[in-house]
Amino acid sequence: MRRLIHVPIVHTGADMGSLLPGAKAEFLSRYTQREWQEHIETIEQFWRNLRERIDGFGLDYARTYVYQDGLPVCGKELQIVTDLARRDSRNHQLILWLVDQGATLVGTEAPKLLLEEYELMRNVFAAAAQERAAGKACQKEADDLLKRRDAYIRKRIDATLPDDGTGLLLIGLVHRVHEGLPEDIAVSRLPGGSPPDA
């Protein structure tokens, strides 16, 4: 039987790239600068602990397939992960470590849907900066896009995870990929606690 370990994650600033200023501004519109710093430190602590939790899970890395939130199917997956790891992305440093242990990195998402989400998020942050109500108008579109991304990821996992394989799905908290996977994929969560709220 195939196995999928669901690992809910939160993205670091390095993962967000050019969307970070908008996300930070949105956070600061509701919270203080001190709370922002505490939020960042909590996320960093989560990533420091996650590697130990995964390593302690006893995976057979040669049969482990890594699926990463936001990683397009493009033939350059390892280069993307390496570039982001060099930019101090704890998430992508973890992926490189998994690959070094023998895990297989799998392109996870449809590039077209990722570009749609990037544009939508830029618009949401811009609208939020100008008018909060305009940002709410984009929520239905964001929800629909998330459902389409999750459906694509489910199909990708089903198509690439072999019968004796274990998938490691590193995915943001809002995703529901683990719901609706084929019945021959046993889904569990990585033990040891949940990530902080985004």
C-alpha positions as a Markdown table, in Angstrom:
| # | Residue | x | y | z |
|---|---|---|---|---|
| 1 | Met | 0.0 | 0.0 | 0.0 |
| 2 | Arg | 1.1 | 3.5 | -0.7 |
| 3 | Arg | 1.6 | 5.9 | 2.2 |
| 4 | Leu | 1.4 | 9.7 | 2.4 |
| 5 | Ile | 2.6 | 11.7 | 5.4 |
| 6 | His | 0.9 | 15.0 | 5.5 |
| 7 | Val | 3.2 | 17.7 | 6.9 |
| 8 | Pro | 1.3 | 21.0 | 7.4 |
| 9 | Ile | 3.7 | 23.9 | 7.0 |
| 10 | Val | 3.9 | 27.7 | 7.1 |
| 11 | His | 6.0 | 29.6 | 4.7 |
| 12 | Thr | 9.0 | 31.7 | 5.7 |
| 13 | Gly | 9.7 | 35.1 | 4.3 |
| 14 | Ala | 12.3 | 33.6 | 2.0 |
| 15 | Asp | 9.6 | 31.4 | 0.5 |
| 16 | Met | 7.3 | 34.3 | -0.2 |
| 17 | Gly | 9.8 | 36.3 | -2.3 |
| 18 | Ser | 8.2 | 39.4 | -3.7 |
| 19 | Leu | 4.9 | 38.8 | -1.9 |
| 20 | Leu | 6.5 | 39.3 | 1.5 |
| 21 | Pro | 6.1 | 43.1 | 1.7 |
| 22 | Gly | 2.3 | 42.7 | 1.0 |
| 23 | Ala | 2.0 | 39.9 | 3.5 |
| 24 | Lys | 3.9 | 41.8 | 6.2 |
| 25 | Ala | 1.8 | 45.0 | 5.6 |
| 26 | Glu | -1.4 | 43.0 | 5.9 |
| 27 | Phe | -0.2 | 41.4 | 9.1 |
| 28 | Leu | 0.9 | 44.8 | 10.5 |
| 29 | Ser | -2.5 | 46.3 | 9.7 |
| 30 | Arg | -3.9 | 44.0 | 12.5 |
| 31 | Tyr | -1.0 | 43.4 | 14.8 |
| 32 | Thr | 2.1 | 45.2 | 16.1 |
| 33 | Gln | 5.7 | 45.1 | 14.9 |
| 34 | Arg | 6.6 | 43.2 | 18.1 |
| 35 | Glu | 4.0 | 40.6 | 17.3 |
| 36 | Trp | 5.3 | 40.3 | 13.7 |
| 37 | Gln | 8.8 | 39.6 | 15.1 |
| 38 | Glu | 7.4 | 37.0 | 17.5 |
| 39 | His | 5.5 | 35.4 | 14.5 |
| 40 | Ile | 8.7 | 35.2 | 12.5 |
| 41 | Glu | 10.6 | 33.7 | 15.4 |
| 42 | Thr | 7.9 | 31.1 | 16.0 |
| 43 | Ile | 8.0 | 30.1 | 12.3 |
| 44 | Glu | 11.8 | 29.7 | 12.4 |
| 45 | Gln | 11.5 | 27.5 | 15.5 |
| 46 | Phe | 9.0 | 25.3 | 13.7 |
| 47 | Trp | 11.4 | 24.8 | 10.8 |
| 48 | Arg | 14.3 | 24.0 | 13.1 |
| 49 | Asn | 12.2 | 21.3 | 14.9 |
| 50 | Leu | 10.7 | 19.8 | 11.7 |
| 51 | Arg | 13.9 | 18.2 | 10.4 |
| 52 | Glu | 14.4 | 16.4 | 13.7 |
| 53 | Arg | 10.8 | 15.2 | 13.7 |
| 54 | Ile | 11.1 | 13.9 | 10.1 |
| 55 | Asp | 14.4 | 12.3 | 10.8 |
| 56 | Gly | 13.0 | 10.6 | 13.9 |
| 57 | Phe | 10.1 | 9.1 | 11.9 |
| 58 | Gly | 12.3 | 6.3 | 10.5 |
| 59 | Leu | 11.6 | 6.8 | 6.8 |
| 60 | Asp | 13.3 | 4.6 | 4.2 |
| 61 | Tyr | 14.5 | 7.6 | 2.2 |
| 62 | Ala | 15.2 | 5.5 | -0.9 |
| 63 | Arg | 11.4 | 5.0 | -1.1 |
| 64 | Thr | 10.4 | 8.5 | 0.0 |
| 65 | Tyr | 8.9 | 11.0 | -2.5 |
| 66 | Val | 8.9 | 14.6 | -1.6 |
| 67 | Tyr | 5.9 | 16.8 | -2.7 |
| 68 | Gln | 6.3 | 20.5 | -2.0 |
| 69 | Asp | 3.7 | 23.3 | -1.9 |
| 70 | Gly | 4.5 | 25.7 | -4.7 |
| 71 | Leu | 7.0 | 23.5 | -6.6 |
| 72 | Pro | 6.1 | 23.4 | -10.3 |
| 73 | Val | 6.3 | 20.5 | -12.6 |
| 74 | Cys | 9.0 | 21.9 | -14.9 |
| 75 | Gly | 12.1 | 19.7 | -15.1 |
| 76 | Lys | 14.1 | 22.2 | -13.0 |
| 77 | Glu | 12.7 | 21.3 | -9.6 |
| 78 | Leu | 16.0 | 20.6 | -8.0 |
| 79 | Gln | 17.5 | 23.9 | -9.3 |
| 80 | Ile | 14.5 | 25.8 | -7.9 |
| 81 | Val | 14.8 | 24.2 | -4.5 |
| 82 | Thr | 18.6 | 24.8 | -4.5 |
| 83 | Asp | 18.2 | 28.5 | -5.4 |
| 84 | Leu | 15.6 | 29.0 | -2.6 |
| 85 | Ala | 17.7 | 27.1 | -0.1 |
| 86 | Arg | 20.6 | 29.5 | -0.9 |
| 87 | Arg | 18.2 | 32.4 | -0.1 |
| 88 | Asp | 17.9 | 31.0 | 3.4 |
| 89 | Ser | 14.5 | 29.2 | 2.9 |
| 90 | Arg | 14.4 | 26.7 | 5.8 |
| 91 | Asn | 11.7 | 24.8 | 3.8 |
| 92 | His | 14.0 | 24.3 | 0.8 |
| 93 | Gln | 17.0 | 23.6 | 3.0 |
| 94 | Leu | 15.0 | 20.7 | 4.5 |
| 95 | Ile | 14.1 | 19.4 | 1.0 |
| 96 | Leu | 17.8 | 19.4 | 0.0 |
| 97 | Trp | 18.6 | 17.5 | 3.1 |
| 98 | Leu | 15.9 | 14.9 | 2.3 |
| 99 | Val | 17.3 | 14.6 | -1.3 |
| 100 | Asp | 20.8 | 14.1 | 0.2 |
| 101 | Gln | 19.4 | 11.3 | 2.3 |
| 102 | Gly | 18.1 | 9.6 | -0.9 |
| 103 | Ala | 14.6 | 10.9 | -1.2 |
| 104 | Thr | 13.1 | 11.7 | -4.6 |
| 105 | Leu | 12.0 | 15.2 | -5.3 |
| 106 | Val | 8.8 | 15.4 | -7.3 |
| 107 | Gly | 7.4 | 18.4 | -9.2 |
| 108 | Thr | 4.1 | 19.0 | -7.5 |
| 109 | Glu | 2.0 | 21.8 | -8.9 |
| 110 | Ala | 0.7 | 23.0 | -12.3 |
| 111 | Pro | 2.8 | 26.1 | -13.3 |
| 112 | Lys | -0.3 | 27.8 | -14.8 |
| 113 | Leu | -2.1 | 27.6 | -11.5 |
| 114 | Leu | 0.9 | 28.9 | -9.5 |
| 115 | Leu | 1.1 | 31.9 | -11.8 |
| 116 | Glu | -2.7 | 32.5 | -11.4 |
| 117 | Glu | -2.2 | 32.4 | -7.6 |
| 118 | Tyr | 0.8 | 34.8 | -7.7 |
| 119 | Glu | -1.2 | 37.3 | -9.7 |
| 120 | Leu | -4.2 | 36.9 | -7.4 |
| 121 | Met | -2.2 | 37.4 | -4.3 |
| 122 | Arg | -0.5 | 40.5 | -5.7 |
| 123 | Asn | -4.0 | 41.9 | -6.4 |
| 124 | Val | -5.3 | 40.9 | -2.9 |
| 125 | Phe | -2.4 | 42.6 | -1.2 |
| 126 | Ala | -2.7 | 45.7 | -3.4 |
| 127 | Ala | -6.4 | 45.9 | -2.8 |
| 128 | Ala | -6.0 | 45.4 | 0.9 |
| 129 | Ala | -3.5 | 48.2 | 1.1 |
| 130 | Gln | -6.1 | 50.5 | -0.7 |
| 131 | Glu | -9.4 | 49.1 | 0.6 |
| 132 | Arg | -10.1 | 46.1 | 2.8 |
| 133 | Ala | -13.5 | 45.3 | 1.1 |
| 134 | Ala | -11.8 | 44.9 | -2.3 |
| 135 | Gly | -9.6 | 42.2 | -0.8 |
| 136 | Lys | -12.6 | 40.3 | 0.4 |
| 137 | Ala | -14.1 | 40.3 | -3.1 |
| 138 | Cys | -11.1 | 38.2 | -4.2 |
| 139 | Gln | -11.7 | 35.6 | -1.6 |
| 140 | Lys | -14.1 | 33.5 | -3.7 |
| 141 | Glu | -11.6 | 33.4 | -6.5 |
| 142 | Ala | -8.8 | 32.5 | -4.1 |
| 143 | Asp | -10.9 | 29.6 | -2.7 |
| 144 | Asp | -11.6 | 28.3 | -6.2 |
| 145 | Leu | -8.0 | 28.5 | -7.2 |
| 146 | Leu | -6.9 | 26.6 | -4.0 |
| 147 | Lys | -9.4 | 23.8 | -4.8 |
| 148 | Arg | -8.0 | 23.5 | -8.4 |
| 149 | Arg | -4.4 | 23.4 | -7.1 |
| 150 | Asp | -5.3 | 20.8 | -4.5 |
| 151 | Ala | -7.0 | 18.6 | -7.2 |
| 152 | Tyr | -3.9 | 18.9 | -9.4 |
| 153 | Ile | -1.6 | 17.9 | -6.5 |
| 154 | Arg | -3.8 | 14.9 | -5.7 |
| 155 | Lys | -3.6 | 13.7 | -9.3 |
| 156 | Arg | 0.2 | 14.3 | -9.3 |
| 157 | Ile | 0.7 | 12.2 | -6.1 |
| 158 | Asp | -1.5 | 9.4 | -7.5 |
| 159 | Ala | 0.5 | 9.4 | -10.8 |
| 160 | Thr | 3.9 | 9.4 | -9.2 |
| 161 | Leu | 3.8 | 7.6 | -5.9 |
| 162 | Pro | 4.7 | 4.0 | -6.4 |
| 163 | Asp | 3.1 | 1.0 | -4.7 |
| 164 | Asp | 5.9 | 0.6 | -2.1 |
| 165 | Gly | 6.5 | 4.4 | -1.8 |
| 166 | Thr | 6.0 | 6.9 | 1.0 |
| 167 | Gly | 5.2 | 10.4 | 0.0 |
| 168 | Leu | 6.1 | 13.3 | 2.2 |
| 169 | Leu | 3.7 | 16.2 | 1.4 |
| 170 | Leu | 5.0 | 19.5 | 2.7 |
| 171 | Ile | 1.9 | 21.8 | 2.2 |
| 172 | Gly | 0.5 | 25.0 | 3.6 |
| 173 | Leu | -2.2 | 25.0 | 6.3 |
| 174 | Val | -5.0 | 26.1 | 4.1 |
| 175 | His | -4.6 | 23.2 | 1.6 |
| 176 | Arg | -6.8 | 20.1 | 1.8 |
| 177 | Val | -4.9 | 17.8 | -0.5 |
| 178 | His | -5.1 | 14.9 | 2.0 |
| 179 | Glu | -8.9 | 14.9 | 1.6 |
| 180 | Gly | -10.0 | 12.9 | -1.4 |
| 181 | Leu | -6.9 | 11.0 | -2.3 |
| 182 | Pro | -7.4 | 7.4 | -3.8 |
| 183 | Glu | -8.2 | 4.8 | -1.2 |
| 184 | Asp | -4.9 | 2.9 | -1.8 |
| 185 | Ile | -3.0 | 5.8 | -0.3 |
| 186 | Ala | -2.9 | 5.7 | 3.5 |
| 187 | Val | -2.6 | 9.2 | 4.8 |
| 188 | Ser | -1.2 | 10.2 | 8.2 |
| 189 | Arg | 0.2 | 13.3 | 9.8 |
| 190 | Leu | 3.7 | 13.7 | 10.9 |
| 191 | Pro | 3.6 | 13.3 | 14.7 |
| 192 | Gly | 5.0 | 16.0 | 17.0 |
| 193 | Gly | 2.7 | 19.0 | 16.8 |
| 194 | Ser | 1.3 | 21.4 | 14.3 |
| 195 | Pro | 2.9 | 24.5 | 12.8 |
| 196 | Pro | 2.1 | 28.0 | 14.1 |
| 197 | Asp | -0.9 | 29.7 | 12.5 |
| 198 | Ala | 0.2 | 31.7 | 9.4 |
